[in-house]
Amino acid sequence: MKRPLVPFLAALACAVALIVGISIGGSPGTPTGFHRGKDGTLTIDSAHRPAAPDLTGTDVDGRPVRLADYAGKTVVVNAWASWCESCREETPVLVRYHQKMKDQGVVVLGLNRDGTANAARAFAREFHMPYPSVLDPGGKHLLSLPKGVLSTQKLPVTLVVDERGRVAASMSGAVKEGRLEGLVAAARAGSPAKR
């Protein structure tokens, strides 16, 4: 009679261990110090932040641009494309945020996924984007991000790179100003954003 109870107890112990593991360390396979919110937003503890790849290329006007040029600043990297409706929705938010924060050590850097510079240039002019965008039609820069930083490659994607050049936060979907402020504050403070 006691034998059928053993498999039940073993299954119960595994379930409890899984629940405890998820509540303490995030979902299975989540790197230490990575905190993913219910909305998919990721914040990373300062001690566990991976180095951001040096996003290097040319902007929509053919000028050279490098993420490393912004060393010592918090950089909001926004991956976008002119054909992306959510990108059209969030771009005015990013333009206003860049204008408001550029003198406070926070800047926006675009990462454009359009197939042609002409499409990207037309979009940048339509929205009066004051910040540059690195052309990345094949998505190689997004693919070069450290494992666990992105949950999707669907556009738009926003990353926050801290002053030391490390990925501090990421999210997919159109960013609202309140969420952006929270992610930047978390990046600057070194702790996860409040949910």
C-alpha positions in Angstrom: 0.0 0.0 0.0 2.8 2.5 0.7 4.5 1.9 -2.7 2.0 4.1 -4.8 2.6 6.9 -2.4 6.4 7.1 -3.3 5.9 8.3 -6.9 3.3 10.8 -5.7 5.6 12.2 -3.1 8.5 12.4 -5.6 6.3 14.2 -8.1 5.2 16.6 -5.4 8.8 17.3 -4.3 9.7 18.1 -7.9 6.8 20.4 -8.3 7.7 22.3 -5.1 11.3 22.6 -6.2 10.3 24.0 -9.6 7.9 26.5 -8.0 10.6 27.6 -5.5 13.2 27.8 -8.2 11.0 30.0 -10.4 10.0 32.3 -7.5 13.6 32.8 -6.3 15.6 32.8 -9.6 13.1 33.5 -12.3 12.0 31.1 -15.0 14.0 28.0 -15.7 17.1 28.9 -17.8 17.0 32.5 -16.8 20.5 33.7 -16.1 21.4 34.9 -12.6 20.5 38.5 -12.0 18.0 38.7 -14.9 14.5 39.7 -13.9 11.7 39.3 -16.5 8.4 41.0 -15.7 5.0 39.6 -16.7 5.0 42.0 -19.6 8.3 40.6 -20.9 10.4 43.5 -19.8 13.8 42.5 -18.6 16.0 44.3 -16.1 19.4 43.0 -15.1 21.2 43.5 -11.7 24.3 45.6 -12.0 26.7 42.7 -11.0 25.3 40.5 -13.8 25.0 42.8 -16.8 26.6 41.6 -20.0 28.7 43.9 -22.2 26.7 45.3 -25.1 28.1 44.6 -28.5 29.6 47.7 -30.1 26.9 48.6 -32.6 28.9 50.0 -35.4 27.8 51.1 -38.9 26.6 54.1 -40.8 23.5 56.2 -40.1 20.7 57.0 -42.6 22.8 59.8 -44.1 25.9 57.6 -44.4 27.8 59.0 -41.4 29.7 56.5 -39.2 28.1 55.7 -35.8 29.3 53.6 -32.9 27.7 52.8 -29.6 31.1 53.2 -28.1 31.0 56.9 -29.0 28.5 57.3 -26.1 30.7 55.9 -23.4 29.8 57.3 -20.0 26.2 57.9 -21.0 23.1 55.8 -20.6 22.0 54.9 -24.1 18.5 53.9 -25.1 18.9 51.7 -28.1 15.7 51.3 -30.1 15.4 48.8 -33.0 12.9 50.0 -35.5 11.8 49.9 -39.2 9.7 52.3 -41.3 7.1 49.5 -42.1 6.5 48.8 -38.3 3.3 50.3 -37.1 4.3 50.1 -33.4 7.5 51.9 -34.3 5.5 54.7 -35.7 3.5 54.8 -32.4 6.6 55.0 -30.2 8.9 57.2 -32.2 7.4 60.5 -30.9 7.9 59.2 -27.4 11.6 58.5 -28.1 12.1 61.9 -29.8 10.7 63.8 -26.8 12.6 61.6 -24.3 15.9 62.2 -26.2 15.3 66.0 -26.2 14.4 66.0 -22.5 17.3 63.8 -21.3 20.3 64.5 -23.6 21.7 67.1 -21.2 21.3 64.7 -18.3 23.5 62.0 -19.7 20.8 59.9 -21.4 20.6 59.6 -25.2 18.7 57.6 -27.8 20.4 55.6 -30.6 18.3 54.0 -33.3 19.0 50.6 -34.9 17.2 50.5 -38.2 16.0 47.3 -39.8 14.8 48.7 -43.2 16.1 47.2 -46.4 17.2 50.6 -47.8 18.6 53.7 -46.4 16.1 55.7 -48.3 13.1 54.2 -46.4 14.9 54.8 -43.1 15.9 58.4 -44.0 12.3 59.3 -45.0 11.0 57.9 -41.7 13.7 59.8 -39.7 12.8 63.0 -41.4 9.0 62.5 -41.1 9.4 62.1 -37.3 12.2 64.7 -36.9 14.5 62.2 -35.2 17.3 64.2 -33.6 19.4 61.1 -32.9 21.2 58.8 -35.3 20.2 55.3 -36.3 22.7 52.6 -37.3 21.5 50.8 -40.4 21.1 47.1 -39.7 19.0 45.6 -42.5 19.9 42.0 -41.8 19.5 42.3 -38.1 23.1 41.2 -37.3 23.4 43.6 -34.4 20.3 42.2 -32.7 21.6 38.7 -33.2 24.9 39.7 -31.6 23.3 40.5 -28.3 24.2 38.3 -25.3 22.0 35.3 -24.7 18.9 35.9 -22.6 18.7 39.7 -23.4 15.9 39.4 -26.0 12.8 37.3 -25.7 11.9 38.1 -29.4 13.2 39.8 -32.5 9.8 41.3 -33.3 10.0 45.1 -33.7 10.2 47.4 -32.0 12.8 46.4 -29.4 14.3 48.7 -26.9 17.5 48.2 -24.9 19.0 50.3 -22.2 22.8 50.3 -22.0 24.3 51.7 -18.8 27.2 54.2 -18.5 29.7 51.3 -18.5 28.5 49.9 -21.8 26.5 47.0 -20.3 23.0 45.9 -21.2 20.8 46.8 -18.2 17.3 46.3 -19.6 15.3 45.3 -22.6 11.7 45.2 -23.8 9.8 44.5 -27.0 6.8 46.4 -28.2 6.0 50.1 -28.3 7.6 51.8 -25.3 5.6 54.4 -23.3 7.4 57.2 -21.6 6.6 56.0 -18.1 8.1 52.5 -18.8 11.1 54.1 -20.5 11.8 56.3 -17.5 11.6 53.2 -15.2 14.0 51.2 -17.3 16.5 54.1 -17.5 16.2 54.7 -13.7 16.9 51.0 -13.0 19.9 51.1 -15.3 21.3 54.1 -13.6 20.6 52.8 -10.1 21.8 49.3 -10.9 18.7 47.5 -9.7 15.5 46.1 -11.3 12.8 48.5 -12.4 9.6 48.5 -10.2 6.8 46.6 -11.9 
